[in-house]
Amino acid sequence: MIDVNRASAEELDTVACLKGHGFEIVRYREERGRFTELRQLEEVPGLAGKVDYDDELTVGNR
């Protein structure tokens, strides 16, 4: 499982549906705080409608 709140841009880029967006995800996380739900990835520029929630992604422990 890849925790979108802890993963580096390079780690996020290894997930097919996130490939090429790791930097944007990390920047979004740094500016707005941790993700509480995976659906928030849709708010990251360029990711709307592209996230496959069946991938091994998590927001970690709350």
C-alpha positions, -999 to +999 in steps of 0.1 A: +000+000+000+012+035-008+002+062+017-005+093-002+002+114+029+038+100+033+049+089-001+075+109-021+067+122-056+088+094-070+069+068-050+035+082-061+047+082-098+050+044-095+012+040-093-002+038-129-031+062-124-009+088-107+021+086-130+035+120-138+014+137-110+036+128-080+050+163-077+016+179-079+002+156-052+031+164-028+028+201-035-010+200-029-004+180+004+022+205+016-001+235+008-034+221+021-025+195+046-029+157+047-055+139+027-083+124+048-100+106+019-087+092-014-114+111-033-095+143-024-070+133-050-096+145-076-088+181-064-052+179-074-047+197-107-047+172-136-061+143-117-099+148-119-115+117-133-082+098-135-078+082-101-084+045-099-094+038-064-088+000-068-050+007-069-032+001-036-036+036-022-043+046+013-045+078+034-029+060+063-041+060+099-061+089+110 
